[in-house]
Each structure stands twice: as structure tokens, then as C-alpha cells.
Amino acid sequence: LNTFNDVFSSIDLKLQDVDVEILSKPFTNSEIRTTVFHMGLLKSPGPDGIPGLFYQRCWHFIKEDVI
């Protein structure tokens, strides 16, 4: 246990400014679309209860609301 704590106490867990800048940028429409189309069609739905199949098949109707 001491070795585990020693290892983690020596790691700098702060983000560099460049990392913060990258992570703070808004998502692009293209990134959102890519993510939606990489969702499993019938995998476990998210908190909304809707599977990826719905989002992919109805993308042309719902994309503005999703984005």
C-alpha cells in the first residue's frame, strides 16, 4: 500500500495549459455526428432510454436538436 501511495504522490496530476485549452473547446458538428454514428445500434441506451439506432436512422430530422 505504501508503494502504491508513493507512486501516485509522485505523479503531477495537473493539466498543462495546452491540455486545458484543447479540452475547453466546443465540440464541432462533425465530431458530434461522428460520435453518433459510432454508437452501437442496439447497445444499452443512455439515460434517455433511446438506442443508437434511433439517432442514426433519424439523424436528418433530429441533428439540430442534438447538436
C-alpha positions as CSV (number, residue, x, y, z in Angstrom):
1,L,0.0,0.0,0.0
2,N,2.8,2.4,0.8
3,T,4.4,1.7,-2.6
4,F,1.0,2.5,-4.3
5,N,0.7,5.8,-2.5
6,D,4.4,6.7,-3.2
7,V,3.9,6.2,-6.9
8,F,0.7,8.3,-7.1
9,S,2.1,11.0,-4.9
10,S,5.0,11.5,-7.3
11,I,2.7,11.9,-10.4
12,D,1.8,15.5,-11.3
13,L,-2.0,15.4,-11.8
14,K,-2.4,18.9,-13.0
15,L,-3.3,19.6,-16.6
16,Q,-1.0,21.7,-18.7
17,D,-2.4,24.9,-20.2
18,V,-2.4,23.4,-23.7
19,D,-4.5,20.4,-22.4
20,V,-7.0,22.7,-20.7
21,E,-7.3,24.8,-23.9
22,I,-7.9,21.6,-26.0
23,L,-10.5,20.2,-23.6
24,S,-12.3,23.6,-23.3
25,K,-13.0,23.9,-27.0
26,P,-16.6,23.4,-28.0
27,F,-17.4,20.2,-30.0
28,T,-17.8,20.6,-33.7
29,N,-20.9,19.4,-35.6
30,S,-18.7,16.9,-37.4
31,E,-17.4,15.5,-34.1
32,I,-20.9,15.1,-32.8
33,R,-22.1,13.4,-35.9
34,T,-19.1,11.1,-35.9
35,T,-19.8,10.1,-32.3
36,V,-23.5,9.4,-33.0
37,F,-22.6,7.2,-36.0
38,H,-20.1,5.2,-33.9
39,M,-22.7,4.4,-31.3
40,G,-23.8,0.7,-31.1
41,L,-27.1,0.3,-32.8
42,L,-28.8,-1.7,-30.1
43,K,-26.3,-1.4,-27.2
44,S,-27.6,-0.3,-23.9
45,P,-29.3,3.1,-24.3
46,G,-28.1,6.1,-22.3
47,P,-30.1,8.0,-19.7
48,D,-32.7,9.0,-22.3
49,G,-33.5,5.3,-23.0
50,I,-33.0,5.7,-26.7
51,P,-30.6,3.4,-28.6
52,G,-28.1,4.5,-31.2
53,L,-30.2,3.1,-34.0
54,F,-32.8,5.8,-33.4
55,Y,-30.3,8.6,-33.5
56,Q,-28.6,7.2,-36.7
57,R,-31.8,6.5,-38.6
58,C,-33.4,9.8,-37.7
59,W,-30.3,12.0,-37.8
60,H,-31.6,14.2,-40.7
61,F,-34.6,15.0,-38.5
62,I,-33.0,15.4,-35.1
63,K,-29.5,16.6,-35.8
64,E,-30.2,20.3,-35.0
65,D,-31.8,19.4,-31.6
66,V,-28.9,17.0,-30.8
67,I,-26.2,19.5,-31.8
